[in-house]
Amino acid sequence: MNQLKTTICPVCNRPLRSKKSIAKGIGPVCERKLEKLGNEPDEDQLKMELKEKK
C-alpha cells in the first residue's frame, strides 16, 4: 500500500495528508495563521514590564 500516514492538526483537528505537514505536525493554513498572530499578543494576555537592575 502506498498510502500516506494521516495525523491530525492540533489547531483545527483536520487530517494532515502531505508529508511536509505531517513532518511539521501542523497544516499549512493553521501554520500561516499562527505566523500572522506570532508577534501580536492575545487581548487577554497579561502584560508585564521588567525594570533593568542598575
N, CA, C and O atoms as a GROMACS GRO file, in nm:
protein
  216
    1MET      N    1   0.084  -0.118   0.000
    1MET     CA    2   0.000   0.000   0.000
    1MET      C    3   0.088   0.124   0.000
    1MET      O    4   0.188   0.131   0.072
    2ASN      N    5   0.050   0.220  -0.081
    2ASN     CA    6   0.126   0.344  -0.093
    2ASN      C    7   0.044   0.459  -0.037
    2ASN      O    8   0.024   0.560  -0.104
    3GLN      N    9  -0.002   0.445   0.085
    3GLN     CA   10  -0.090   0.542   0.147
    3GLN      C   11  -0.011   0.625   0.250
    3GLN      O   12   0.069   0.571   0.326
    4LEU      N   13  -0.036   0.757   0.250
    4LEU     CA   14   0.031   0.844   0.346
    4LEU      C   15  -0.027   0.823   0.485
    4LEU      O   16  -0.147   0.798   0.501
    5LYS      N   17   0.058   0.833   0.585
    5LYS     CA   18   0.013   0.827   0.724
    5LYS      C   19  -0.067   0.954   0.752
    5LYS      O   20  -0.021   1.064   0.721
    6THR      N   21  -0.184   0.942   0.809
    6THR     CA   22  -0.268   1.057   0.837
    6THR      C   23  -0.264   1.086   0.987
    6THR      O   24  -0.292   0.999   1.069
    7THR      N   25  -0.230   1.208   1.020
    7THR     CA   26  -0.237   1.253   1.158
    7THR      C   27  -0.328   1.374   1.162
    7THR      O   28  -0.375   1.421   1.058
    8ILE      N   29  -0.354   1.424   1.279
    8ILE     CA   30  -0.450   1.532   1.298
    8ILE      C   31  -0.377   1.663   1.334
    8ILE      O   32  -0.285   1.662   1.416
    9CYS      N   33  -0.419   1.773   1.273
    9CYS     CA   34  -0.366   1.905   1.307
    9CYS      C   35  -0.413   1.941   1.448
    9CYS      O   36  -0.532   1.932   1.477
   10PRO      N   37  -0.322   1.980   1.537
   10PRO     CA   38  -0.362   2.012   1.674
   10PRO      C   39  -0.443   2.142   1.685
   10PRO      O   40  -0.505   2.167   1.788
   11VAL      N   41  -0.441   2.225   1.582
   11VAL     CA   42  -0.512   2.352   1.586
   11VAL      C   43  -0.658   2.337   1.541
   11VAL      O   44  -0.749   2.382   1.610
   12CYS      N   45  -0.678   2.273   1.425
   12CYS     CA   46  -0.813   2.265   1.368
   12CYS      C   47  -0.873   2.125   1.369
   12CYS      O   48  -0.989   2.106   1.332
   13ASN      N   49  -0.795   2.026   1.410
   13ASN     CA   50  -0.839   1.886   1.416
   13ASN      C   51  -0.872   1.824   1.280
   13ASN      O   52  -0.945   1.725   1.272
   14ARG      N   53  -0.818   1.882   1.174
   14ARG     CA   54  -0.835   1.822   1.041
   14ARG      C   55  -0.719   1.727   1.015
   14ARG      O   56  -0.612   1.743   1.073
   15PRO      N   57  -0.741   1.629   0.928
   15PRO     CA   58  -0.632   1.535   0.898
   15PRO      C   59  -0.520   1.601   0.819
   15PRO      O   60  -0.544   1.681   0.729
   16LEU      N   61  -0.397   1.568   0.854
   16LEU     CA   62  -0.279   1.614   0.780
   16LEU      C   63  -0.248   1.507   0.677
   16LEU      O   64  -0.234   1.390   0.712
   17ARG      N   65  -0.237   1.546   0.552
   17ARG     CA   66  -0.219   1.448   0.446
   17ARG      C   67  -0.082   1.455   0.379
   17ARG      O   68  -0.028   1.352   0.338
   18SER      N   69  -0.025   1.575   0.367
   18SER     CA   70   0.103   1.586   0.296
   18SER      C   71   0.219   1.547   0.388
   18SER      O   72   0.210   1.560   0.511
   19LYS      N   73   0.324   1.500   0.329
   19LYS     CA   74   0.442   1.460   0.407
   19LYS      C   75   0.500   1.580   0.482
   19LYS      O   76   0.545   1.567   0.595
   20LYS      N   77   0.497   1.696   0.418
   20LYS     CA   78   0.550   1.818   0.480
   20LYS      C   79   0.470   1.857   0.604
   20LYS      O   80   0.527   1.889   0.708
   21SER      N   81   0.337   1.853   0.593
   21SER     CA   82   0.251   1.887   0.707
   21SER      C   83   0.266   1.786   0.820
   21SER      O   84   0.269   1.824   0.938
   22ILE      N   85   0.277   1.659   0.785
   22ILE     CA   86   0.294   1.555   0.887
   22ILE      C   87   0.427   1.576   0.959
   22ILE      O   88   0.435   1.560   1.080
   23ALA      N   89   0.532   1.610   0.883
   23ALA     CA   90   0.664   1.633   0.943
   23ALA      C   91   0.661   1.753   1.037
   23ALA      O   92   0.724   1.751   1.143
   24LYS      N   93   0.589   1.858   0.998
   24LYS     CA   94   0.580   1.978   1.082
   24LYS      C   95   0.481   1.961   1.196
   24LYS      O   96   0.494   2.025   1.301
   25GLY      N   97   0.382   1.873   1.176
   25GLY     CA   98   0.282   1.849   1.279
   25GLY      C   99   0.171   1.951   1.280
   25GLY      O  100   0.096   1.961   1.378
   26ILE      N  101   0.158   2.030   1.171
   26ILE     CA  102   0.054   2.132   1.161
   26ILE      C  103   0.022   2.154   1.014
   26ILE      O  104   0.111   2.142   0.929
   27GLY      N  105  -0.102   2.187   0.984
   27GLY     CA  106  -0.144   2.211   0.846
   27GLY      C  107  -0.096   2.346   0.796
   27GLY      O  108  -0.064   2.434   0.877
   28PRO      N  109  -0.089   2.365   0.665
   28PRO     CA  110  -0.036   2.489   0.608
   28PRO      C  111  -0.120   2.612   0.640
   28PRO      O  112  -0.065   2.720   0.661
   29VAL      N  113  -0.252   2.598   0.643
   29VAL     CA  114  -0.338   2.712   0.673
   29VAL      C  115  -0.320   2.754   0.818
   29VAL      O  116  -0.306   2.873   0.847
   30CYS      N  117  -0.320   2.658   0.909
   30CYS     CA  118  -0.302   2.689   1.051
   30CYS      C  119  -0.163   2.745   1.076
   30CYS      O  120  -0.147   2.833   1.160
   31GLU      N  121  -0.063   2.696   1.006
   31GLU     CA  122   0.073   2.748   1.021
   31GLU      C  123   0.079   2.895   0.983
   31GLU      O  124   0.142   2.975   1.054
   32ARG      N  125   0.014   2.933   0.871
   32ARG     CA  126   0.013   3.074   0.830
   32ARG      C  127  -0.061   3.160   0.931
   32ARG      O  128  -0.017   3.271   0.962
   33LYS      N  129  -0.172   3.109   0.984
   33LYS     CA  130  -0.247   3.186   1.084
   33LYS      C  131  -0.163   3.208   1.210
   33LYS      O  132  -0.164   3.318   1.266
   34LEU      N  133  -0.092   3.106   1.254
   34LEU     CA  134  -0.009   3.119   1.374
   34LEU      C  135   0.108   3.213   1.350
   34LEU      O  136   0.146   3.288   1.440
   35GLU      N  137   0.167   3.210   1.231
   35GLU     CA  138   0.276   3.302   1.199
   35GLU      C  139   0.226   3.446   1.202
   35GLU      O  140   0.296   3.534   1.252
   36LYS      N  141   0.106   3.469   1.150
   36LYS     CA  142   0.048   3.603   1.148
   36LYS      C  143   0.022   3.653   1.290
   36LYS      O  144   0.041   3.771   1.319
   37LEU      N  145  -0.021   3.564   1.377
   37LEU     CA  146  -0.050   3.601   1.516
   37LEU      C  147   0.074   3.602   1.605
   37LEU      O  148   0.070   3.652   1.718
   38GLY      N  149   0.183   3.547   1.555
   38GLY     CA  150   0.304   3.527   1.635
   38GLY      C  151   0.356   3.651   1.706
   38GLY      O  152   0.406   3.641   1.818
   39ASN      N  153   0.345   3.767   1.644
   39ASN     CA  154   0.401   3.888   1.702
   39ASN      C  155   0.297   3.974   1.772
   39ASN      O  156   0.331   4.078   1.828
   40GLU      N  157   0.173   3.933   1.769
   40GLU     CA  158   0.066   4.009   1.832
   40GLU      C  159   0.022   3.940   1.961
   40GLU      O  160  -0.016   3.823   1.957
   41PRO      N  161   0.026   4.010   2.074
   41PRO     CA  162  -0.019   3.947   2.198
   41PRO      C  163  -0.170   3.925   2.197
   41PRO      O  164  -0.244   4.002   2.136
   42ASP      N  165  -0.213   3.820   2.263
   42ASP     CA  166  -0.354   3.791   2.277
   42ASP      C  167  -0.418   3.902   2.360
   42ASP      O  168  -0.354   3.954   2.452
   43GLU      N  169  -0.540   3.940   2.330
   43GLU     CA  170  -0.604   4.051   2.402
   43GLU      C  171  -0.623   4.020   2.550
   43GLU      O  172  -0.635   4.112   2.630
   44ASP      N  173  -0.628   3.892   2.586
   44ASP     CA  174  -0.645   3.854   2.726
   44ASP      C  175  -0.512   3.826   2.796
   44ASP      O  176  -0.509   3.788   2.913
   45GLN      N  177  -0.403   3.844   2.723
   45GLN     CA  178  -0.271   3.811   2.778
   45GLN      C  179  -0.225   3.917   2.878
   45GLN      O  180  -0.239   4.037   2.853
   46LEU      N  181  -0.171   3.873   2.989
   46LEU     CA  182  -0.116   3.961   3.089
   46LEU      C  183   0.014   4.020   3.038
   46LEU      O  184   0.099   3.948   2.985
   47LYS      N  185   0.029   4.152   3.052
   47LYS     CA  186   0.149   4.218   3.002
   47LYS      C  187   0.231   4.269   3.120
   47LYS      O  188   0.178   4.332   3.211
   48MET      N  189   0.361   4.240   3.118
   48MET     CA  190   0.449   4.280   3.227
   48MET      C  191   0.569   4.355   3.169
   48MET      O  192   0.621   4.319   3.064
   49GLU      N  193   0.610   4.458   3.239
   49GLU     CA  194   0.731   4.529   3.201
   49GLU      C  195   0.832   4.508   3.313
   49GLU      O  196   0.802   4.532   3.430
   50LEU      N  197   0.950   4.463   3.277
   50LEU     CA  198   1.054   4.440   3.375
   50LEU      C  199   1.152   4.556   3.374
   50LEU      O  200   1.196   4.601   3.269
   51LYS      N  201   1.185   4.604   3.493
   51LYS     CA  202   1.282   4.712   3.504
   51LYS      C  203   1.421   4.653   3.510
   51LYS      O  204   1.444   4.551   3.575
   52GLU      N  205   1.515   4.719   3.443
   52GLU     CA  206   1.652   4.672   3.446
   52GLU      C  207   1.716   4.708   3.580
   52GLU      O  208   1.689   4.815   3.635
   53LYS      N  209   1.801   4.619   3.631
   53LYS     CA  210   1.873   4.647   3.755
   53LYS      C  211   1.989   4.741   3.724
   53LYS      O  212   2.055   4.729   3.621
   54LYS      N  213   2.011   4.834   3.813
   54LYS     CA  214   2.120   4.931   3.792
   54LYS      C  215   2.240   4.894   3.874
   54LYS      O  216   2.341   4.964   3.870
   0.00000   0.00000   0.00000
